[in-house]
C-alpha cells in the first residue's frame, strides 16, 4: 500500500464526501431545531409562504426562522421561490419530518446530534484515559427516548409487535404476568395494561425519572394493573414469576447484560417467553456497510450506550452488538430456542422471541 501512487481523483471525491458530511451535520442540527419548535408541522400542507408568515404561524421569531429556512433551502429540504420570496415544504419531505408522520418521522432522530455533542469533551477524555460518561450527563436522553419509543409503540406494539409471538395476544387477553426490563418512561407497559386489563404488568428501570413518568401516566389512564419499580435490572429478584418478559432496545445499555439475560431466564415460568427488541445489525462491522443508519448508530453507541455502561465498570456492549452476539448471549443465558423476526416497516430493529425449551 505504501508504494501505491496517490490517486488524485479518489482524494477529490473524498473531499467532496467530507463536505457532504459537514453540510449534513448542519442540516441535522437545523432539523432537530425544526422539530422541537414545530416548524415542519407548521409548514406541512401549507401553501408557499414568506418567512414572516411561517414565523407567525409557528409563533416564532422571524429572524431566526429566516436563517433556518436558509439552511433548509440550501440543504434541499425546503423549496424556495425567489420571485415572491416564499418557502414551501414538499409533501414528499413532510412525510418524513412531521409529527403526523409517526414512526417515519426522522426529525426525531436528528435530536440525538445536539444531545450527543454536549458530551463531546468528556468522550474525548474517555478516548485518552478510558472509563465512561455517566447517565446523569444526558439530561434530555430519557425524554428523547420516550418520544421516539412512544411513536413506535403507539403505532405497532399491540397490533404488530406482540403478535410476533404465536398465541400471545390471546394469553394476554386471558390474563398473565408480564415484566418489562428497562421500561424507561413506562409507556409500553401502560399501553399493554390498557389493551389487556386481565393481565398484570410491572416495569423495571433504574431511572427514578422514568419510573415516575410511568406511574403518572398509569394514574392518568386509570390503570390498576400496571406498576413500576426503580430497580437494577441485574437483580430482578424473581424466580419463575412471569409468563412474558419484554425488553425494548434496553439490553445493550445494561451494565452487565449477560447477568440481566440470565436473570430474565430465571424470572420466566417454564412456558414463559422473552420478547427482546434491539438493533438488527450484524456483529461484524464489514457486514454493516449497507445497514440503515449504521454510522449514526455506531456514533450513538459510542457516545451514549457504550460509555454509560463503561462509566459504571460495565461490559460496554454497545448498541451495535449485533445478531450473532445476541444469539450467543441468549443461549448462554439459558434460552434454548431463539427465533429472529422482523416487521416489514421497521428497517432497523430485530425482534427476538426466546424460550427456554
N, C-alpha and C positions, 0 to 999 in steps of 0.2 A: 504493500500500500504506500510505503514511503516513496517509492520510485514512480508512482503514478503521476502523470502530468496534471497540472492544475486545469480543471475544467471550468472555463470562464462562463459558459452557458449555465452550467449547474449552479455556480456561485450566484449568478444574477437571478436565477429562478428562486434560489433560497432567500435572497434578499427580498424579493417580492413576496415570498411566503411570510417572512417575518413582518413585513409592513402590513400584510393582511391580518396577522396576529395582533399587532398593535391597534389597528383600526377595529378589529373585533373586540378587543378589550374595552375600548371606548364605547362601542355600541352596547356591550354587556352592561356597563355601568349606567348608561343612559336608559337602557331597557329596564333595569332594576328600579330606577327612579320613576320612570313612566308608569310602571306597575303600581308602585307604592302611592303615588299621588293621583292615580286614576286617569291619566291622560289617554291611554289606549282605550279604556272604556268610554271616555267622553267623546273620542273621535270615531269609534266604531259605528258604522251605519249613518254617519252624519255626512251631509254634502260638503264639498270643499269649503273651507272657512279660513279666515285670516287668523293670525296669531292672537289678536285681541279677542276674537270671537271664541277661539278654542280655550284661551285662558279664562274667559268669563264663564264658559260652560263648565269648566272643571273647578272654578273657584280658586284660581291660582294667579301668581304674579306674572304679568305678560312678558317682562324682560327675560325671565328665566325660561318661560315656555318657548320664546322665540329662539333662544340659544339651543335649547333641547331639540327643537324642530330642525335646526341646522345640522345637528348630529344625525338625526333620523333621516333627513333628506339625503345627505351625502353618504349615509350608510345604506341607502336604498331600502329603507323600511317604510318611509312615508313619501307619497307623491307630492310634487310641488309645481304649481303653475306660476311662473314669474310674471306673466302678463297681468294677472289680477292679484298676485300676492297671496294665493290661497294654498292650503295644505289639505291632504286627504289621506286617510288610512285605508288602503285597499282591503276589500272583504277577504281576499285570499291571505292577507297578512294578519288581519284581525282574528282569523280562525286559529291562530297560534299565539296570540298575545293578550287576549282579554279574559276576564273572569268568566265570561259566558262560554269560553272555550273549554272549561272544565279541566280534564286531565291533559288536554292538548296545550294548555297554557304554558309556553316555555318562558314567559317573562317571570314566572315564579322562580325558575331555576337560576335566572340571572342574578337574583338577590344573593346567591352564595358568593359571588365575586367580591362585592364590597365587604361582606361579612368576613370572609377569609383574609382579605387584605389587612384587616385590623390586627391580625396576629402574625403578620409577615416578620416583624422584628424578632419576636420570641422563637418563631420557627427557624429563622436563620441561626440563632444561637443553638438550637437543638441540632442543626446540621453540624455545628462545630463541636458541641460538647455532649451530644446525646440527650436522653431524657425526653420530656414531652411538655406540651402546653395543657394545663388543666381545663376541665369542662367550664369552670367559672369564667374563663376568659372569653367565652362565646355567649354573651347575654341574650342575643337575638336568635340563637340557633333553635331553642326549644319552640319558639313561636313560628319560625320559618318551617320547621319540620311539621308542626301541627297544621299549618296552612297547606303544605304540599300533600301530606298523607291524608288530610281531611278531604281534599278534592278527589283523591283516588278512591278512598273508602266510600264516600258518598255515591260515587258512580258505579263501583264494581264489587264492593265487599260481599253484600248479601246475595246479589244476583249472579255474580260471575266467579268470585274467588272461593267462597265456601263450597259451592257445588263441585269444585275440583276434587273434593273428597267424596267418593261414592257413598250415598246414603246419609251424608252429614246433615243437610237441611232437615231431613225427616227426624233424625235423632235430636237435633236442637229443638225442633217443634215439640217433641215429646217431653224433653227435659233432661239435660245432662250438666255436668260440672266443667266449667271452662276457665282457663287462665291465659292471660296474655302477658308475655315476658318482655320487658322493655316497652311498656304501653305508652310512654310519652304522655301526651295530654289526655289519653283515655278515650278518644273519640271512637276508635274501633270497638272497644268494649261496650260503649254506650249504644252504638248502632246495633250490635248484635243483641244486646239486652232488650232493646226496644222491639226488635224484629222477632225475638224468641222469648216471650215472657215466662215460659215454663222452665227455662234453663237458668243456671246460676253462674255469674261471671265475676272474676276478680282480675284486676290489673296490677302488675308489679312494675315499679320503676324506682330507681334511686333518686330521681329528681323530685323534691318536695313541690316545686312549682308545677310540674306535670301532674302529679297525683292530685294536687289541689284543684287544678283545672278540670280533671276528670270527675272529681266529686261534685264540683259546682255544676257541671253540665248534667250529671245524673240527677241532681236535685231539681234543676230547671225542667228536665224532662219527666220528672216524677217516677224515676226508676227505683224499684225496690229490690231488684235482682242484680244490681251492679255495685261492687265495692272496690276500693283501691287501697293499696299498701305501698308506702315508701320502703323499699327493701332492696338489698343487694341480691341480684339475680343469681349470684354464685351459690347462695344458700336459700333455696326456696322453702326448706323445712317441711317438705311434703313427701309422702310415700303412697303411691297408688291412690291418689286423691282425685285426679282429674281424668275426664274422658277425652278432652281436647285441650291441647296447649298450642297457642299461636305465638309467632314472633315475626313482626313485620319490619324488615330492614333493621334488625336490632342485634343479632348475634355477633356480627363482625365488630360492633362497637364495644363488646364486653371486655372487661379487664382480663378475665380468664375464660375465654369462650368454651374451651374443652370441658371445664368444670360445669359451666352453665348447661351445656348439652347433656352431660351425664346426669345432672340434677333434674332436667326435664324428663329424661327417660325414666328416672326413678319415680317422679311425681305422677306419671301416667299409669292408669289401670292397665291390666293385661291386654284389653282390646282397645286401648286408647290410641289417639292419633296426634302426631305433631305436625302442624302446618307451618312451615317456615318460608318466608318470602325474603329474598335477598338478591343482590346484584347478580345478573345472569352471565357474568363474564367467564372467561377461561382463567385457570390458574397460571397459564403460560402466556407471558406478555406478548410473544410473537403471534399468538392467535387472537389478540385483541385489537390488531391494527384496523380492522373493519367494524369493531364493536361500536354501537352508537354512543357518542359522548365519552369515549374511552379516556382521552386526555383530561377532560373535565372531571371525570370520576376519579382518576388517579390523583388529581390535584386535591379534590375534596378529601380523599382518603389520607393523603399525606398531611394536609393542614387541619384536619379535624379528627376523623375516625381513628387513625393510627396513633396520632400524637396524644389524644386524650387517654387512650389505653396505656401508652408508654409513660405518661405522667404519673400514673399510679403503679408503675412497675409491672404492667401487664404484658400480654403477648404481642400487642401491636399488630393484630391480624390485618386490619385494613379492609376497606370496602371492596377491593378488587381481589379478595381471597380466592374467588373462582369456584366453579362447579367441582373440579377434581378434588380440591382441598375440602370443600363442604361435604362431599360424599364420604371421603375418608374419615372426617371428624364425626360425622353422624354414625358411621359404622363403629368407630372406636367407642362412641357413647352408648352403644347397645342397640342401635336401630338396625335390625336385620334386613328390613325391606324399605327401600327408598325409591320413590317414583318422582321423576322430574317432569314438571308440566309447565306450560306457558299459556298466556292469554293473548289472543291474536293482536289486540291493540296495544299491548304492553311490550315494547321493544327492549326494555332494559332489565326487567326483573325475571327471575326464575322462581317457580313455586315448587317446593319440596314437600311431598307427602310421605312422612316417615312413620313406620310402625315397628314394634319390637318382635314381630314374627307372626 
